[in-house]
Amino acid sequence: MASVDLVRKVALGLPRTSEHLIHDRVKFRVGRIVYLALSRDEATLGFAFPREERAALVATEPERFFLPRASDLRYHWVCAHLGLLGDDELRDLVVDAWRMVVPKRVFAQWQQGA
């Protein structure tokens, strides 16, 4: 079962990532772009995800993944119930979300070192 500690460990291990407390919510960003956000109760995780693929993800596993509130649908964003994610799956989601917001060369350099 995935945890907030694992989210933090994976995210902060990625280049250019910083952690911020914004409106009582922990968020991870690269520069000014947020790519991960925990709910106030830390039960759900919002993460950057390709907009054109999110409906399929939610339809495939609606018990684990869901769309953000209507006002946030304009963003490339999906949410998940943190406790229903496996550790490896969480790592993949965090890295993929980070990959969406960093320059390609930063990802390539990180991938070579990983």
C-alpha positions as CSV (number, residue, x, y, z in Angstrom):
1,M,0.0,0.0,0.0
2,A,1.4,3.4,-1.0
3,S,2.0,6.1,1.6
4,V,2.6,9.8,1.9
5,D,6.2,9.0,3.0
6,L,6.8,7.1,-0.3
7,V,5.3,10.0,-2.3
8,R,7.7,12.4,-0.6
9,K,10.7,10.0,-1.0
10,V,10.1,9.5,-4.7
11,A,9.2,13.1,-5.5
12,L,12.1,14.7,-3.6
13,G,14.5,12.3,-5.3
14,L,13.6,13.8,-8.7
15,P,15.7,16.7,-10.0
16,R,14.2,20.2,-9.6
17,T,11.4,19.1,-7.3
18,S,10.5,21.1,-4.3
19,E,7.8,20.5,-1.7
20,H,5.4,23.3,-0.6
21,L,2.5,23.6,1.8
22,I,-0.2,25.6,-0.1
23,H,-3.6,26.1,1.6
24,D,-2.9,23.3,4.0
25,R,-2.1,20.9,1.2
26,V,1.3,19.3,0.5
27,K,2.2,19.9,-3.2
28,F,5.3,19.0,-5.2
29,R,6.4,21.2,-8.1
30,V,9.1,21.9,-10.6
31,G,9.5,25.7,-10.7
32,R,6.0,27.0,-10.5
33,I,4.3,23.9,-12.0
34,V,2.6,21.6,-9.6
35,Y,2.7,18.0,-10.6
36,L,1.6,16.2,-7.4
37,A,-0.8,17.3,-4.7
38,L,-2.1,15.5,-1.6
39,S,-5.5,16.1,-0.2
40,R,-5.7,17.7,3.2
41,D,-6.4,14.4,4.8
42,E,-3.6,12.8,2.7
43,A,-6.0,10.1,1.5
44,T,-5.9,11.1,-2.1
45,L,-3.2,12.1,-4.6
46,G,-3.7,14.4,-7.6
47,F,-1.1,14.0,-10.3
48,A,-0.2,15.3,-13.7
49,F,-1.5,13.0,-16.4
50,P,-2.1,13.3,-20.1
51,R,-5.6,14.9,-20.6
52,E,-6.4,12.7,-23.6
53,E,-5.7,9.5,-21.6
54,R,-7.4,10.3,-18.3
55,A,-10.9,9.2,-19.2
56,A,-9.6,5.8,-20.1
57,L,-7.7,5.5,-16.8
58,V,-10.7,6.4,-14.8
59,A,-13.1,4.1,-16.8
60,T,-10.7,1.2,-16.4
61,E,-10.4,1.4,-12.6
62,P,-13.0,3.8,-11.2
63,E,-12.6,2.5,-7.6
64,R,-9.0,3.7,-7.6
65,F,-8.8,6.7,-10.0
66,F,-11.2,9.6,-10.4
67,L,-11.3,13.0,-12.2
68,P,-10.6,16.2,-10.3
69,R,-13.3,18.6,-9.4
70,A,-15.0,20.3,-12.4
71,S,-13.0,23.6,-12.0
72,D,-9.7,21.6,-12.4
73,L,-10.7,19.6,-15.5
74,R,-8.9,22.2,-17.6
75,Y,-5.6,20.9,-16.2
76,H,-3.8,17.7,-17.2
77,W,-4.7,16.1,-13.9
78,V,-6.2,12.8,-12.4
79,C,-6.7,11.8,-8.8
80,A,-6.2,8.5,-7.0
81,H,-7.0,6.9,-3.7
82,L,-3.5,6.6,-2.2
83,G,-4.3,3.6,-0.1
84,L,-5.3,1.6,-3.1
85,L,-2.1,2.0,-5.0
86,G,0.8,-0.3,-4.9
87,D,4.3,1.0,-4.2
88,D,5.7,0.3,-7.6
89,E,2.6,1.8,-9.3
90,L,2.9,4.9,-7.1
91,R,6.6,5.3,-8.1
92,D,5.6,5.1,-11.8
93,L,2.8,7.6,-11.4
94,V,5.1,10.1,-9.6
95,V,7.9,9.8,-12.2
96,D,5.5,10.0,-15.1
97,A,3.8,13.1,-13.6
98,W,7.3,14.7,-13.0
99,R,8.3,13.8,-16.6
100,M,5.4,15.9,-17.9
101,V,6.8,19.1,-16.3
102,V,10.5,18.9,-16.7
103,P,12.5,19.6,-19.9
104,K,13.2,16.4,-21.9
105,R,17.0,16.8,-21.4
106,V,16.5,16.7,-17.6
107,F,14.4,13.5,-17.8
108,A,17.0,12.0,-20.1
109,Q,19.9,12.9,-17.7
110,W,18.0,11.5,-14.8
111,Q,17.1,8.3,-16.7
112,Q,20.8,7.7,-17.6
113,G,21.7,8.0,-13.9
114,A,18.8,5.9,-12.6
